[in-house]
Amino acid sequence: TYGVPEGSSLADWPITHDDLVDHWDWVEWEVGVCGDPAGHRALAPRRRGDPMPPLPANAEAAALARGASALGLSTGSVPMLLNSVPHAGRARCVRCGECVGFSCPVDAKNGSHNTVLPRALATGNAALVAGCRAVGITTDAAGRVTGAVLIDEAAGTARTVRAGHVVVACGAIETARLLLASRSDRHPDGLGNATDQVGRHLQGHAFVSAFGAFDEPVVDADGPGVSIATLDLAHGNVDADGVPLVGGGVVANEMVKLPIVHWSWALPPDVPRWGAAAKAAMRDTYRTTGHLFAQVQEVPRPGNRVTLDPDVRDGLGLPVARLTGEAHPETVRTTRHIADRS
């Protein structure tokens, strides 16, 4: 789609939307997503809608929808792993606004802990080992995987679990760390790392924030806060000179901000950060300050990578993951464009 920018390892996926759509559809219905694809003209085709309707739009969404419409941007709801209605024997979201960083008081926030794992355990064909960490993947003399080494983090004792198949699903950083730590005579540089690719091409997001002052209150603090987004800037962007940009970002309103976050991020730069003036500014601006954020997909580089730190150890005495790299110039260009549009 974008070619391969110089110094990058960008590549088109060898699998298509049609290859994936049934799988993500299954996950969304199995785990439980609320949302509505209507309104997003840039959204890829779906097999069906989400299993639950979106949460009601908050006050900020109405103001942002008017602004987006004036700019010719399409908008729609944001799919979330929340029960917008009672679902799977659990309560609906009470919109407390504490989704980020806090457990849900009514168990309406969906994840593997309250969906697929309990169902797997209920079959009697699965076991869940808590308080342990996988620190290595074992192999036989031929180099084939035979199991994993687990350490009880409380007792510090280790044991080996044998398995015909081992699924490594620790996220981009810890997956690379585990594979690199799984060295043997047949895999001296780490499991699967004969070509020095494990941990390379680490890709994250550049984040953009924009704040806007409104004449009327737009913050009602109804959780989770994210209520509206546009996908129109995800692809097909050009800079001010008409030169195509690589990728783009999804722009949405932000989670409900804790007062300390508003104080740290959103107060105007000329407002004192302490004393009566700061308190007055907090009182006067919290509900009238809108907040947009965008996630810009980074362009991967071979040198952006995870390695094992040669010096720093964790609590078990094992090398921690070390992250190195820098943003590709195309990521910087696209991020600046999305910031300007936001």
C-alpha positions in Angstrom: 0.0 0.0 0.0 2.7 2.5 1.0 5.8 0.7 -0.4 8.8 0.4 1.8 10.1 3.8 3.1 13.9 4.1 3.3 15.2 2.7 6.5 12.0 0.9 7.4 10.8 -2.7 7.4 7.2 -1.8 6.4 5.5 -4.6 4.5 2.0 -5.5 3.5 0.5 -8.4 5.4 0.5 -11.7 3.5 -3.1 -12.3 4.8 -6.2 -10.4 3.8 -9.2 -8.9 5.5 -11.3 -11.9 4.4 -8.8 -14.3 6.1 -9.2 -12.5 9.4 -12.8 -11.3 9.6 -14.3 -14.5 10.9 -11.7 -14.7 13.6 -12.1 -11.2 15.0 -15.9 -11.6 14.7 -15.7 -14.7 16.9 -13.5 -12.9 19.5 -15.8 -9.9 19.7 -18.9 -12.1 20.3 -17.1 -14.6 22.6 -15.5 -11.9 24.8 -18.3 -9.2 24.4 -17.9 -5.9 22.6 -20.4 -3.1 22.6 -20.5 -0.7 19.7 -22.1 0.1 16.3 -20.2 0.2 13.0 -22.7 2.6 11.5 -21.3 6.1 10.8 -17.8 5.0 10.1 -17.4 5.3 6.3 -13.8 4.1 6.5 -14.6 0.9 8.5 -13.8 -2.4 6.8 -16.8 -4.7 6.0 -18.0 -6.8 8.9 -19.8 -10.2 9.0 -22.3 -8.8 11.5 -22.6 -6.0 14.1 -21.3 -6.1 17.7 -23.1 -8.2 20.2 -24.2 -5.2 22.3 -25.2 -1.7 21.4 -22.9 1.2 22.2 -23.1 3.1 25.4 -25.1 6.4 25.1 -23.0 9.2 23.8 -21.8 11.7 26.3 -22.0 15.5 26.2 -18.6 15.9 24.6 -19.5 13.6 21.8 -22.4 15.8 20.7 -20.1 18.9 20.5 -17.4 17.0 18.6 -19.9 15.5 16.2 -21.0 19.0 15.2 -17.4 20.1 14.6 -16.5 16.9 12.7 -19.5 17.4 10.4 -18.5 20.9 9.7 -15.1 19.6 8.6 -16.6 16.9 6.5 -15.4 14.0 8.7 -17.6 11.0 9.4 -17.9 9.8 13.0 -19.3 6.9 14.9 -19.2 5.1 18.2 -16.1 3.5 19.7 -16.2 -0.3 20.2 -15.3 -1.3 23.7 -15.0 -4.4 25.8 -17.8 -3.4 28.1 -21.3 -4.6 28.9 -23.5 -1.8 27.8 -26.5 -4.0 28.7 -26.6 -7.1 31.0 -24.6 -9.8 29.2 -23.4 -13.3 29.9 -24.7 -13.3 33.4 -23.0 -10.0 34.4 -24.2 -6.5 35.0 -24.1 -3.6 32.6 -21.6 -0.7 32.9 -22.6 1.9 35.5 -20.5 4.5 33.8 -18.4 5.3 36.9 -15.5 6.5 34.8 -12.8 4.4 36.4 -12.1 2.0 33.5 -8.5 2.9 33.0 -6.3 1.7 35.8 -9.0 0.4 38.1 -11.0 -2.8 38.4 -14.7 -2.6 37.5 -16.9 -2.4 40.6 -19.8 -4.4 38.8 -17.6 -6.7 36.7 -18.9 -5.1 33.4 -15.4 -4.7 31.9 -14.7 -7.7 29.7 -11.5 -9.7 29.4 -10.1 -13.2 29.4 -10.4 -13.2 33.3 -14.2 -13.2 33.2 -15.0 -14.8 29.9 -12.9 -17.4 28.1 -10.8 -18.5 31.0 -13.7 -19.4 33.3 -15.4 -21.2 30.4 -12.3 -23.2 29.7 -11.8 -24.1 33.4 -15.5 -25.2 33.6 -14.9 -27.9 30.9 -12.5 -29.7 33.2 -9.9 -29.9 30.4 -7.9 -26.9 31.5 -5.8 -25.8 34.5 -4.8 -22.3 35.5 -1.5 -21.9 37.4 -1.4 -18.5 39.2 1.6 -16.8 40.8 4.0 -18.4 38.3 6.1 -17.0 35.5 7.4 -18.8 32.5 11.1 -18.1 32.3 12.2 -20.4 29.5 10.9 -22.8 26.8 12.6 -26.2 26.7 13.7 -28.1 23.6 15.0 -31.6 22.9 18.3 -32.5 21.2 16.8 -31.9 17.8 15.8 -28.4 18.8 12.0 -29.1 19.0 10.0 -27.5 21.7 9.1 -29.8 24.6 7.6 -27.6 27.3 8.3 -24.6 29.6 10.1 -23.8 32.8 7.9 -22.1 35.4 9.1 -20.3 38.6 6.8 -19.9 41.6 7.3 -16.2 42.3 6.6 -16.5 46.0 8.7 -19.5 46.8 11.3 -19.1 44.1 11.1 -22.8 43.1 11.2 -23.9 39.5 9.5 -26.8 37.7 9.3 -27.9 34.1 6.0 -28.6 32.4 6.1 -30.8 29.4 3.7 -30.0 26.5 3.2 -31.1 22.9 2.4 -27.5 21.9 3.5 -24.2 23.6 1.7 -21.0 22.8 3.8 -17.9 23.5 1.4 -15.0 24.0 3.1 -12.5 26.3 2.8 -9.3 24.2 5.4 -7.9 21.9 8.0 -7.2 24.5 7.8 -10.1 26.9 7.3 -12.6 24.1 10.6 -11.5 22.6 12.2 -11.6 26.0 11.1 -15.2 26.7 12.2 -16.4 23.3 15.6 -14.7 23.6 16.1 -16.2 27.1 15.3 -19.7 25.8 18.8 -20.6 24.7 20.2 -24.1 24.0 22.9 -25.7 22.0 20.5 -25.8 19.0 19.3 -22.2 19.6 22.4 -20.4 21.0 20.9 -16.9 20.3 17.4 -17.7 21.5 14.5 -19.8 20.3 13.6 -19.0 16.7 16.3 -16.4 16.4 18.7 -18.0 13.9 18.3 -15.0 11.6 18.5 -12.4 14.4 14.9 -11.3 13.9 13.3 -12.0 17.3 12.6 -8.7 19.0 13.3 -6.6 15.9 10.8 -4.3 14.1 9.2 -3.3 17.5 6.2 -1.2 16.6 4.0 0.9 18.9 2.0 4.1 18.6 2.7 7.8 18.7 0.1 9.6 20.7 -1.3 13.0 20.0 -3.5 15.0 22.4 -5.4 18.2 21.7 -7.5 20.3 24.1 -10.3 22.7 23.3 -12.0 25.3 25.4 -15.8 25.5 25.0 -18.3 28.1 26.1 -20.6 25.5 27.6 -19.9 22.4 29.7 -18.9 19.4 27.5 -17.6 17.1 30.3 -20.3 15.2 32.2 -17.8 12.7 33.6 -20.0 9.8 32.5 -17.6 6.8 32.0 -15.8 5.5 30.3 -15.5 8.8 28.5 -14.5 7.6 25.0 -17.7 8.0 23.0 -16.9 9.2 19.5 -14.2 8.7 16.9 -13.3 9.2 13.3 -11.5 6.8 11.1 -11.2 9.2 8.2 -7.6 10.0 9.0 -6.4 6.4 9.4 -5.2 6.2 5.8 -5.0 8.4 2.6 -3.4 11.4 4.3 -1.4 14.0 2.5 0.7 16.9 3.9 0.3 20.6 3.3 2.2 20.3 0.0 0.1 17.4 -1.2 2.8 14.8 -0.6 1.3 11.4 0.6 1.9 10.4 4.2 2.4 6.9 5.5 -0.5 5.7 7.5 -2.5 7.8 9.9 -4.4 7.6 13.1 -7.8 7.1 14.8 -9.0 10.3 16.5 -11.3 10.0 19.5 -12.3 11.8 22.6 -10.5 10.7 25.8 -11.3 8.7 28.9 -12.7 10.5 31.9 -9.8 12.5 33.3 -9.0 12.4 36.9 -8.7 16.0 38.3 -4.9 15.5 38.7 -4.6 14.7 35.0 -6.6 17.8 34.0 -4.3 19.8 36.3 -1.2 18.3 34.7 -2.2 18.3 31.1 -5.0 20.7 30.4 -4.6 23.9 32.4 -3.5 26.8 30.2 0.3 27.4 30.5 -0.2 30.8 32.0 -2.3 29.5 34.9 -0.5 29.0 38.2 -0.2 25.4 39.3 -0.7 26.1 43.0 -2.9 28.2 45.2 -6.2 29.9 44.9 -5.8 30.8 41.2 -5.1 27.2 40.3 -8.1 26.0 42.2 -10.3 28.6 40.5 -9.0 27.5 37.1 -9.7 23.9 37.9 -13.2 24.7 38.9 -13.9 26.9 35.9 -12.2 24.8 33.1 -12.6 21.1 34.0 -16.1 20.8 32.6 -15.6 23.1 29.6 -12.4 21.6 28.3 -12.7 18.9 25.6 -9.9 16.4 25.0 -9.1 14.6 21.7 -6.4 12.0 21.4 -5.1 10.1 18.4 -3.1 6.9 18.0 -0.7 6.9 15.1 0.7 3.6 14.0 4.5 3.7 13.9 6.5 2.8 10.8 8.6 -0.2 11.9 12.4 -0.1 11.7 14.8 -3.1 12.0 16.7 -1.3 14.7 13.7 -0.8 16.9 14.0 -3.9 19.0 13.8 -5.8 22.2 17.0 -7.4 23.6 18.1 -8.8 26.9 19.8 -6.2 29.1 23.4 -7.3 29.8 23.4 -5.7 33.3 19.9 -5.1 34.8 18.1 -8.0 36.4 14.6 -8.4 37.7 13.5 -9.8 41.1 14.2 -13.3 40.0 17.7 -12.4 38.8 16.8 -12.7 35.1 17.8 -10.2 32.5 15.1 -7.6 31.9 13.9 -6.5 28.4 15.8 -3.6 26.9 14.1 -1.4 24.3 16.1 0.5 21.8 15.2 2.5 18.7 13.8 5.8 17.4 10.9 7.0 15.5 11.0 6.8 11.7 10.9 10.1 9.9 7.6 9.0 8.2 6.1 8.4 11.7 7.1 11.9 12.7 5.6 13.5 9.5 2.3 11.6 10.0 2.1 12.4 13.7 2.6 16.1 13.0 -0.2 16.0 10.4 -2.6 14.3 12.7 -1.8 16.8 15.5 -2.5 19.7 13.1 -5.8 18.1 12.1 -6.8 17.4 15.7 
